[in-house]
Amino acid sequence: MSEKRDYYEVLGIERGADDAALKRAFRKLAQQYHPDVSQEPDAEAKFKEINEAYQVLSDPQKRQIYDRFGHSGLAGSGGFSDFSQGFGDLGSIFEEVFGFGGMGRNNRRAPRRGADLRVDIELSFEDAAFGTQEEIEVPRMEDCLQCQGSGAEPGTTPERCSTCGGSGEVQRRQQSPLFGTIVTATTCPACHGEGVVIATPCSRCNGRKRIQISRKIKVNVPAGVDSGTRIRLAGEGEAGMLGGPRGNLYVIINVEEHPVFVREEFDLHMELPVGIAQATLGATVNVPTLEGDSISLEIPPGTQTGRSFRKAGLGIPRLQRSGRGDLIVTVRLVTPTDLSEEQEMLFRQLAESMGDEVDAPRRGLLDRILRPE
């Protein structure tokens, strides 16, 4: 006879595992190796080993003996030899795992909530900032109007299932060498758990009780939404089953980029091109706003590139709150190109007066011919 494996190894748990971890491990392995479920050739032997390990480790006294003395400490103590005297807590676990005794099964005849739906919409930068109303078209499952959700042709009614007697499930008895007679309950294959069958299906929904219908729904988009904002429309999802409530509709916002502004939370950022002369001597410039008009901005003398100016209250309205963010304008100096000869001469004079070294002017073809070096 081969040597017994360590019980903790059998269940795949640590020695200090608590009762919850012990039960979880047993449930998982019992589902996998129960002889009436598993197709593996050695399932019965493995299940017996798993069962034996659990009976010992789930009993505090036996677990203490096993932890101190191992398998030899349990020899002759009846610690795991008698499987026929009831299962105690083990039986409740079987009910949870396999549905014995009516536990653990889904009630197919209970009202069921309808499915949630999702629709993505794309908004302009301005509509997201100031709010708008959008009309969307949503295909969703609804109760068939012709049969009022019964699935039966008008003038007829669903009939009680003769296979399950209206219970929605059928029972199967099996003889197990370990546990004797085992009764399992499964969903009735004739009525699929509904308890009734439809002899004359509705001609519109073909007995499915629901049909897909496209509905136009208006969505009020509040000011201040951004990409990823989720708007919940309660009860605008699919219809429930057997009188269950409708699901919800979730509208996900995607916002287009703006050619000028960049959003950061509720603040707006923009770059303002400023000429060297304006930055050096100072100037008053016009700055665009999200509303479409412009405001005046004072550029003080000696302004450097990268300097920012904040205009309070000209950003994005705060979502579901009062007030707005700010407009932050960052200066970007623009170096002139394609200077005329006069402009270049003036720049050279300025550089000379400031002591800045610059490259010599480039000589044109005609100048090199008339005045060769």
C-alpha positions in Angstrom: 0.0 0.0 0.0 1.4 3.4 -1.0 2.2 5.9 1.7 -0.6 8.5 2.4 -0.1 12.0 1.1 0.0 14.9 3.5 -3.6 16.2 4.0 -2.6 19.8 3.4 -0.9 18.8 0.2 -4.0 16.9 -0.9 -6.2 20.0 -0.4 -3.5 22.4 -1.7 -3.5 24.7 1.3 -1.0 25.9 3.9 -0.8 24.4 7.4 -2.0 27.7 8.9 -5.0 28.0 6.6 -8.3 29.0 8.3 -11.7 27.3 8.0 -12.8 29.5 5.1 -9.7 28.6 3.0 -10.2 25.0 3.9 -13.8 25.0 2.7 -12.9 26.8 -0.5 -10.2 24.3 -1.3 -12.6 21.4 -0.7 -15.4 22.9 -2.8 -13.0 23.3 -5.8 -11.6 19.8 -5.6 -15.0 18.2 -4.9 -16.4 19.8 -8.0 -13.5 18.5 -10.0 -13.3 14.9 -8.8 -16.7 13.9 -7.6 -17.3 10.4 -9.2 -20.7 11.3 -10.4 -19.4 14.4 -12.2 -15.8 13.8 -13.2 -14.8 11.7 -16.2 -11.3 10.9 -14.9 -10.6 7.2 -14.4 -9.2 7.7 -10.9 -11.8 10.3 -9.8 -13.3 8.0 -7.1 -9.9 7.4 -5.4 -9.0 11.1 -5.6 -12.4 12.1 -4.2 -12.0 9.7 -1.3 -8.6 11.1 -0.5 -9.9 14.6 -0.7 -12.9 13.7 1.5 -10.7 12.0 4.0 -8.4 15.0 4.3 -11.2 17.4 4.8 -12.9 15.3 7.5 -9.7 15.4 9.5 -8.7 19.0 9.0 -12.2 20.4 9.5 -12.4 18.8 12.9 -10.3 21.0 15.4 -9.4 18.1 17.7 -8.4 15.7 14.9 -6.5 18.5 13.1 -4.5 19.2 16.3 -3.6 15.5 16.6 -2.6 15.3 12.9 -0.5 18.4 13.2 1.5 16.9 16.1 1.7 13.3 15.1 0.8 13.0 11.5 -1.1 10.0 10.1 0.1 7.7 12.8 -1.6 9.8 15.5 -5.0 9.1 13.9 -4.5 5.4 13.4 -7.4 3.6 15.1 -9.0 6.8 16.3 -11.8 6.6 13.8 -10.7 10.0 12.6 -11.7 9.3 9.0 -12.7 5.7 8.7 -16.5 6.1 9.1 -18.1 7.9 6.2 -21.5 6.5 6.7 -22.6 8.3 9.9 -23.6 11.6 8.3 -21.6 14.4 6.9 -22.3 17.3 9.2 -20.8 20.4 7.7 -19.6 18.3 4.8 -23.2 17.8 3.7 -23.8 21.6 3.7 -20.8 22.0 1.4 -22.2 19.3 -1.0 -25.5 21.2 -1.1 -23.6 24.4 -2.1 -21.4 22.6 -4.6 -23.8 20.2 -6.3 -27.2 21.5 -5.4 -28.2 18.4 -3.2 -31.3 19.0 -1.2 -32.5 21.9 -3.4 -29.7 24.2 -2.5 -27.5 26.1 -5.0 -29.9 26.0 -7.9 -31.0 29.0 -9.8 -34.8 29.6 -9.8 -35.5 30.0 -13.5 -39.1 31.1 -12.7 -38.2 34.0 -10.5 -38.3 37.6 -12.0 -35.1 38.5 -13.7 -33.7 42.0 -14.3 -33.1 43.1 -17.9 -29.6 43.5 -19.2 -27.8 46.8 -19.1 -26.9 48.5 -22.4 -24.0 50.8 -23.4 -24.0 53.4 -26.1 -20.9 55.6 -27.0 -21.4 59.1 -28.4 -19.0 61.7 -29.6 -19.3 65.3 -28.7 -17.6 68.5 -29.9 -15.3 70.2 -27.4 -17.8 73.0 -27.0 -20.8 70.8 -26.5 -19.0 68.8 -23.8 -18.0 72.0 -22.1 -21.4 73.8 -22.1 -23.8 70.8 -22.2 -26.2 69.7 -24.9 -29.0 67.4 -25.7 -28.4 64.4 -27.9 -30.8 62.0 -29.5 -29.6 58.4 -29.8 -31.1 55.3 -31.3 -30.9 52.2 -29.1 -31.7 48.7 -30.2 -33.0 46.7 -27.2 -35.1 43.7 -26.3 -38.6 44.5 -25.2 -41.7 42.4 -24.4 -43.5 41.3 -27.5 -46.6 43.6 -27.9 -48.6 40.9 -29.7 -48.4 38.2 -27.0 -47.8 40.7 -24.1 -44.6 38.8 -23.2 -46.3 35.4 -22.8 -44.7 33.8 -25.9 -48.0 32.2 -26.8 -50.2 33.2 -29.8 -53.0 35.5 -28.8 -56.1 33.4 -27.8 -53.9 30.6 -26.4 -52.0 30.3 -23.1 -48.8 28.5 -22.1 -49.4 25.0 -20.7 -48.0 23.4 -17.6 -44.9 21.3 -18.5 -45.7 17.6 -18.3 -42.1 16.6 -17.9 -41.4 18.4 -14.7 -44.9 19.0 -13.5 -44.4 22.7 -13.6 -41.5 22.8 -11.2 -38.9 23.7 -13.8 -36.5 20.9 -12.8 -36.2 17.2 -12.9 -34.5 14.9 -10.3 -32.1 12.1 -11.0 -31.2 9.4 -8.5 -27.8 7.7 -8.6 -26.2 5.1 -6.5 -22.8 6.0 -5.2 -20.4 3.5 -3.6 -19.4 6.2 -1.2 -22.7 7.9 -0.3 -25.5 5.6 -1.3 -28.4 7.2 -3.1 -27.7 10.7 -4.4 -30.5 12.9 -5.7 -29.5 15.6 -8.1 -31.8 18.3 -9.6 -31.3 19.7 -13.0 -33.1 22.2 -15.2 -36.0 20.6 -17.1 -34.9 20.0 -20.7 -38.5 20.3 -22.0 -39.4 23.7 -20.6 -35.8 25.0 -19.9 -36.7 25.7 -16.3 -39.8 27.8 -17.0 -42.3 25.3 -15.8 -44.5 25.8 -18.8 -44.4 25.0 -22.5 -45.9 26.9 -25.4 -47.9 24.7 -27.7 -48.8 27.6 -30.1 -45.9 30.1 -30.3 -46.6 33.7 -31.0 -46.3 34.4 -34.7 -44.4 37.7 -34.1 -41.8 36.6 -31.5 -41.8 32.9 -32.3 -42.4 32.1 -28.7 -39.3 34.0 -27.5 -41.5 36.5 -25.6 -39.3 39.4 -26.6 -38.4 41.2 -29.8 -35.7 43.7 -30.7 -36.9 47.2 -31.1 -35.0 50.4 -31.9 -35.9 53.3 -29.7 -34.9 57.0 -30.0 -33.9 58.3 -26.6 -33.0 61.9 -25.7 -29.9 62.3 -23.5 -29.4 65.5 -21.5 -25.6 66.0 -21.4 -24.6 68.2 -18.5 -22.0 70.9 -18.8 -18.4 69.9 -18.0 -18.4 66.3 -19.2 -15.2 64.8 -20.5 -14.1 61.7 -22.4 -14.9 58.7 -20.3 -17.8 60.4 -18.5 -20.7 57.9 -18.0 -24.3 59.0 -17.9 -26.7 56.5 -16.4 -30.3 56.4 -17.7 -32.2 54.2 -15.3 -34.7 51.8 -16.8 -33.7 52.4 -20.4 -32.0 49.1 -20.8 -33.6 45.8 -21.9 -36.9 44.6 -20.5 -36.8 42.2 -17.6 -38.1 38.6 -17.7 -41.1 37.3 -15.8 -42.0 40.7 -14.5 -38.4 41.7 -13.5 -37.3 45.3 -13.7 -35.7 46.8 -16.8 -31.9 47.2 -17.0 -30.1 50.6 -17.3 -28.6 52.4 -20.3 -25.1 53.8 -19.9 -24.0 56.5 -22.3 -20.2 56.9 -22.6 -18.9 60.2 -23.7 -16.0 60.7 -26.1 -14.9 64.3 -26.8 -13.3 65.6 -29.9 -10.0 67.5 -29.7 -9.9 71.3 -30.0 -7.6 73.0 -32.5 -6.6 75.7 -29.9 -7.4 74.5 -26.4 -6.2 71.6 -24.3 -8.3 70.6 -21.3 -6.7 69.6 -18.0 -9.5 68.8 -15.6 -11.6 72.0 -15.7 -8.8 74.3 -16.8 -8.1 75.3 -20.4 -4.6 75.6 -21.7 -3.4 77.3 -24.9 -0.2 78.5 -26.5 0.0 82.2 -27.6 2.5 83.0 -30.4 4.2 86.3 -29.5 6.7 88.2 -31.7 10.2 89.0 -30.3 9.4 92.8 -30.5 6.1 92.3 -28.6 7.8 90.2 -25.9 10.7 92.6 -25.6 8.8 95.9 -25.6 5.4 94.8 -24.3 2.1 94.7 -26.1 -1.6 94.2 -25.7 -2.9 91.2 -27.7 -6.2 89.5 -28.3 -6.7 86.0 -26.9 -9.5 83.7 -28.1 -12.0 82.2 -25.6 -14.0 79.0 -25.7 -17.2 81.0 -26.2 -15.8 82.3 -29.6 -15.0 85.9 -28.7 -11.7 87.3 -27.5 -10.3 89.1 -24.5 -7.3 91.5 -24.2 -4.1 90.2 -22.6 -1.3 92.5 -21.5 2.2 91.2 -22.4 4.7 93.0 -20.1 8.1 94.1 -21.5 10.8 91.4 -21.2 8.3 88.5 -21.3 10.1 85.2 -21.8 8.9 82.2 -23.7 7.1 79.7 -21.5 5.6 82.4 -19.2 2.0 81.7 -18.3 -0.9 84.1 -17.6 -4.1 82.9 -15.8 -7.5 84.2 -16.6 -9.9 83.1 -13.9 -13.4 81.7 -14.8 -12.8 81.2 -18.5 -12.2 77.5 -18.4 -14.6 74.5 -18.4 -17.8 74.6 -16.2 -17.4 72.3 -13.3 -19.5 69.1 -13.7 -22.5 69.2 -11.4 -21.0 72.1 -9.5 -21.0 75.8 -9.7 -18.1 77.8 -11.2 -15.6 77.3 -13.9 -12.0 76.5 -14.3 -9.4 79.0 -15.6 -7.9 79.8 -18.9 -4.1 79.5 -18.8 -2.2 81.2 -21.7 1.4 80.3 -22.2 3.6 82.5 -24.3 5.6 81.0 -27.2 8.1 83.4 -28.8 8.1 83.3 -32.6 11.4 83.9 -34.3 11.0 85.8 -37.6 12.1 84.3 -40.8 12.5 85.6 -44.4 13.6 89.1 -43.2 14.0 91.9 -45.7 17.4 93.5 -46.1 16.3 96.4 -44.1 15.0 94.2 -41.3 18.1 92.2 -41.2 20.2 95.3 -41.1 18.2 96.6 -38.1 18.6 93.3 -36.3 22.4 93.4 -36.9 22.6 96.9 -35.5 20.6 95.8 -32.5 22.9 92.8 -32.0 26.0 95.0 -32.3 24.6 97.5 -29.8 23.9 94.7 -27.3 27.3 93.1 -27.8 25.8 89.9 -29.3 28.0 88.0 -31.8 26.1 86.9 -35.0 27.1 85.3 -38.3 28.3 87.4 -41.1 25.6 88.1 -43.8 25.5 85.7 -46.6 26.8 87.0 -50.0 24.6 86.7 -53.0 25.8 85.4 -56.4 25.9 88.9 -57.9 27.8 90.4 -55.0 30.5 87.6 -55.2 30.9 88.4 -59.0 31.2 92.1 -58.6 33.4 92.0 -55.4 35.4 88.8 -55.4 37.5 88.1 -52.3 
